[in-house]
Amino acid sequence: MKVNEKRFIDSLDFVARHYEKDAFQATRTWKSLGVPLMPWWRRRAVAAAVACVVIGASAFVYNWLERSSEPAVPAPPTQEIVQPATPAFRSERIEFNDADIDEVVSKIEEVYGLTIENVPDADIRLTLSYEGTADELVSIINDMEHIDLVIKNSANR
């Protein structure tokens, strides 16, 4: 037997005597320390969950501290503003059945509380049922009869 063979056999005998299963596994160190082992993907999932909890808790604490350090600002006073509708823009229902233009104009002035000028002397008769504002009604009558009624003023304008 050669010297090299003798050393090889001695080394082999040494390894065989001291052999332990998983002796060269990286996880053996963790097991010897008492750390439970889990697959790599579970370790990453646990690490991600812990990171989310830490970030969420940090955000909560930061917002809580920021809000507690802000001075209390009183709410501005609220005030209800009520504006009466001007007669020309107030919506009303009005009906005419074969009425003369003078009757129609006086009824519009009475219902809406305004004055209409530029009433023609022609024999114009109207039958209509309308619900809306005086401006729209006068505009419709002007378009239908090709006249130029004008709302001049109102009591509340």
CYANA upper distance limits for C-alpha pairs under 8 A (distance plus 0.5 A):
  1 MET  CA      5 GLU  CA      6.91
  1 MET  CA      6 LYS  CA      7.19
  2 LYS  CA      6 LYS  CA      6.74
  3 VAL  CA      7 ARG  CA      6.83
  4 ASN  CA      8 PHE  CA      6.68
  5 GLU  CA      9 ILE  CA      6.67
  6 LYS  CA     10 ASP  CA      6.66
  7 ARG  CA     11 SER  CA      6.56
  8 PHE  CA     12 LEU  CA      6.55
  9 ILE  CA     13 ASP  CA      6.57
 10 ASP  CA     14 PHE  CA      6.67
 11 SER  CA     15 VAL  CA      6.76
 12 LEU  CA     16 ALA  CA      6.61
 13 ASP  CA     17 ARG  CA      6.63
 14 PHE  CA     18 HIS  CA      6.78
 15 VAL  CA     19 TYR  CA      6.11
 19 TYR  CA     23 ALA  CA      7.94
 22 ASP  CA     28 ARG  CA      7.49
 23 ALA  CA     28 ARG  CA      7.49
 24 PHE  CA     28 ARG  CA      8.05
 26 ALA  CA     30 TRP  CA      8.17
 27 THR  CA     31 LYS  CA      6.72
 27 THR  CA     37 LEU  CA      8.10
 28 ARG  CA     32 SER  CA      6.56
 29 THR  CA     33 LEU  CA      6.94
 30 TRP  CA     34 GLY  CA      6.93
 30 TRP  CA     35 VAL  CA      5.86
 30 TRP  CA     36 PRO  CA      8.02
 30 TRP  CA     37 LEU  CA      8.00
 31 LYS  CA     35 VAL  CA      6.08
 31 LYS  CA     36 PRO  CA      7.21
 31 LYS  CA     37 LEU  CA      7.92
 38 MET  CA     42 ARG  CA      6.84
 38 MET  CA     43 ARG  CA      7.13
 39 PRO  CA     43 ARG  CA      7.06
 40 TRP  CA     44 ARG  CA      6.87
 41 TRP  CA     45 ALA  CA      6.70
 42 ARG  CA     46 VAL  CA      6.59
 43 ARG  CA     47 ALA  CA      6.60
 44 ARG  CA     48 ALA  CA      6.56
 45 ALA  CA     49 ALA  CA      6.66
 46 VAL  CA     50 VAL  CA      6.65
 47 ALA  CA     51 ALA  CA      6.64
 48 ALA  CA     52 CYS  CA      6.71
 49 ALA  CA     53 VAL  CA      6.79
 50 VAL  CA     54 VAL  CA      6.69
 51 ALA  CA     55 ILE  CA      6.60
 52 CYS  CA     56 GLY  CA      6.48
 53 VAL  CA     57 ALA  CA      6.53
 54 VAL  CA     58 SER  CA      6.57
 55 ILE  CA     59 ALA  CA      6.66
 56 GLY  CA     60 PHE  CA      6.70
 57 ALA  CA     61 VAL  CA      6.67
 58 SER  CA     62 TYR  CA      6.53
 59 ALA  CA     63 ASN  CA      6.60
 60 PHE  CA     64 TRP  CA      6.54
 61 VAL  CA     65 LEU  CA      6.58
 62 TYR  CA     66 GLU  CA      6.59
 63 ASN  CA     67 ARG  CA      6.52
 64 TRP  CA     68 SER  CA      6.64
 65 LEU  CA     69 SER  CA      6.75
 66 GLU  CA     70 GLU  CA      7.01
 85 ALA  CA     89 PHE  CA      6.86
 85 ALA  CA     90 ARG  CA      6.12
 86 THR  CA     90 ARG  CA      6.60
 86 THR  CA    156 ASN  CA      6.64
 86 THR  CA    157 ARG  CA      6.66
 87 PRO  CA    112 TYR  CA      5.53
 87 PRO  CA    113 GLY  CA      6.47
 87 PRO  CA    114 LEU  CA      7.22
 87 PRO  CA    133 THR  CA      8.47
 87 PRO  CA    134 ALA  CA      7.87
 87 PRO  CA    154 SER  CA      7.36
 87 PRO  CA    156 ASN  CA      7.49
 87 PRO  CA    157 ARG  CA      8.21
 88 ALA  CA    112 TYR  CA      6.96
 88 ALA  CA    114 LEU  CA      7.73
 88 ALA  CA    133 THR  CA      6.45
 88 ALA  CA    134 ALA  CA      5.28
 88 ALA  CA    135 ASP  CA      6.14
 88 ALA  CA    154 SER  CA      8.18
 89 PHE  CA    133 THR  CA      5.47
 89 PHE  CA    134 ALA  CA      6.86
 89 PHE  CA    135 ASP  CA      7.25
 90 ARG  CA    112 TYR  CA      7.81
 90 ARG  CA    132 GLY  CA      7.81
 90 ARG  CA    133 THR  CA      5.82
 90 ARG  CA    134 ALA  CA      7.79
 91 SER  CA    131 GLU  CA      7.09
 91 SER  CA    132 GLY  CA      4.76
 91 SER  CA    133 THR  CA      5.00
 91 SER  CA    134 ALA  CA      8.03
 92 GLU  CA    111 VAL  CA      8.17
 92 GLU  CA    112 TYR  CA      8.17
 92 GLU  CA    131 GLU  CA      5.90
 92 GLU  CA    132 GLY  CA      5.84
 92 GLU  CA    133 THR  CA      6.90
 93 ARG  CA    129 SER  CA      8.12
 93 ARG  CA    130 TYR  CA      6.18
 93 ARG  CA    131 GLU  CA      4.53
 93 ARG  CA    132 GLY  CA      6.99
 94 ILE  CA    108 ILE  CA      8.47
 94 ILE  CA    129 SER  CA      6.53
 94 ILE  CA    130 TYR  CA      5.81
 94 ILE  CA    131 GLU  CA      6.68
 95 GLU  CA    127 THR  CA      8.08
 95 GLU  CA    128 LEU  CA      6.19
 95 GLU  CA    129 SER  CA      4.75
 95 GLU  CA    130 TYR  CA      6.60
 96 PHE  CA    104 VAL  CA      7.70
 96 PHE  CA    126 LEU  CA      7.10
 96 PHE  CA    127 THR  CA      5.45
 96 PHE  CA    128 LEU  CA      5.67
 96 PHE  CA    129 SER  CA      6.81
 97 ASN  CA    126 LEU  CA      7.12
 97 ASN  CA    127 THR  CA      4.81
 97 ASN  CA    128 LEU  CA      7.01
 98 ASP  CA    125 ARG  CA      6.00
 98 ASP  CA    126 LEU  CA      5.55
 98 ASP  CA    127 THR  CA      5.27
 99 ALA  CA    103 GLU  CA      6.63
 99 ALA  CA    104 VAL  CA      6.93
 99 ALA  CA    125 ARG  CA      5.71
 99 ALA  CA    126 LEU  CA      5.73
 99 ALA  CA    127 THR  CA      6.99
100 ASP  CA    104 VAL  CA      6.86
100 ASP  CA    123 ASP  CA      7.71
100 ASP  CA    124 ILE  CA      6.40
100 ASP  CA    125 ARG  CA      5.03
100 ASP  CA    126 LEU  CA      6.98
101 ILE  CA    105 VAL  CA      6.62
101 ILE  CA    119 VAL  CA      8.35
101 ILE  CA    123 ASP  CA      8.00
101 ILE  CA    124 ILE  CA      6.01
101 ILE  CA    125 ARG  CA      6.39
101 ILE  CA    126 LEU  CA      7.44
102 ASP  CA    106 SER  CA      6.69
102 ASP  CA    119 VAL  CA      8.05
103 GLU  CA    107 LYS  CA      6.60
104 VAL  CA    108 ILE  CA      6.67
104 VAL  CA    126 LEU  CA      8.22
105 VAL  CA    109 GLU  CA      6.64
105 VAL  CA    116 ILE  CA      7.36
105 VAL  CA    119 VAL  CA      8.37
106 SER  CA    110 GLU  CA      6.59
107 LYS  CA    111 VAL  CA      6.53
108 ILE  CA    112 TYR  CA      6.39
108 ILE  CA    113 GLY  CA      8.24
108 ILE  CA    114 LEU  CA      8.30
108 ILE  CA    134 ALA  CA      7.71
109 GLU  CA    113 GLY  CA      5.71
109 GLU  CA    114 LEU  CA      5.39
109 GLU  CA    115 THR  CA      6.10
109 GLU  CA    116 ILE  CA      7.28
110 GLU  CA    114 LEU  CA      7.74
112 TYR  CA    134 ALA  CA      7.15
113 GLY  CA    154 SER  CA      6.53
113 GLY  CA    155 ALA  CA      6.91
114 LEU  CA    151 ILE  CA      7.73
114 LEU  CA    152 LYS  CA      8.10
114 LEU  CA    153 ASN  CA      6.28
114 LEU  CA    154 SER  CA      4.37
114 LEU  CA    155 ALA  CA      6.75
115 THR  CA    151 ILE  CA      6.43
115 THR  CA    152 LYS  CA      6.08
115 THR  CA    153 ASN  CA      5.93
115 THR  CA    154 SER  CA      6.42
116 ILE  CA    149 LEU  CA      7.15
116 ILE  CA    150 VAL  CA      6.03
116 ILE  CA    151 ILE  CA      4.98
116 ILE  CA    152 LYS  CA      6.09
116 ILE  CA    153 ASN  CA      8.03
117 GLU  CA    149 LEU  CA      6.55
117 GLU  CA    150 VAL  CA      5.75
117 GLU  CA    151 ILE  CA      6.82
117 GLU  CA    152 LYS  CA      6.68
118 ASN  CA    148 ASP  CA      7.05
118 ASN  CA    149 LEU  CA      5.71
118 ASN  CA    150 VAL  CA      6.63
119 VAL  CA    148 ASP  CA      8.10
119 VAL  CA    149 LEU  CA      6.34
120 PRO  CA    147 ILE  CA      7.92
124 ILE  CA    145 GLU  CA      8.36
130 TYR  CA    137 LEU  CA      7.89
132 GLY  CA    136 GLU  CA      7.41
132 GLY  CA    137 LEU  CA      7.60
133 THR  CA    137 LEU  CA      6.82
134 ALA  CA    138 VAL  CA      6.53
135 ASP  CA    139 SER  CA      6.62
135 ASP  CA    151 ILE  CA      8.00
136 GLU  CA    140 ILE  CA      6.64
137 LEU  CA    141 ILE  CA      6.73
138 VAL  CA    142 ASN  CA      6.58
138 VAL  CA    149 LEU  CA      7.09
138 VAL  CA    150 VAL  CA      8.10
138 VAL  CA    151 ILE  CA      8.39
139 SER  CA    143 ASP  CA      6.71
139 SER  CA    149 LEU  CA      8.45
140 ILE  CA    144 MET  CA      6.58
141 ILE  CA    145 GLU  CA      6.49
141 ILE  CA    146 HIS  CA      8.36
141 ILE  CA    147 ILE  CA      8.19
142 ASN  CA    146 HIS  CA      5.79
142 ASN  CA    147 ILE  CA      5.30
142 ASN  CA    148 ASP  CA      6.06
142 ASN  CA    149 LEU  CA      6.80
143 ASP  CA    147 ILE  CA      7.63
153 ASN  CA    157 ARG  CA      7.28
